[in-house]
Amino acid sequence: MISVVFLPEQVVETVTVFGTSGFIAPGRTMSVYLGGVLGFLFVGGVVRWVMGRMAG
């Protein structure tokens, strides 16, 4: 489920290359907070899924 949100966010985040200020600026709110949190949740979900597959 989180990958449905994470992948489009990462695609949209590529516009930060062109941003100069505000939400879409490189290293700003979109990249650090939104991308960081979604990335963390995505990796955590993958780890949980893999651990479940290894146990069963």
Secondary structure, DSSP 4 states (H G I P E B T S, - for coil): -HHHHHHHHHHHHGGGGT--SGGGSTTSHIIIIIHHHHHHHHHHHHHHHHHHHHH-
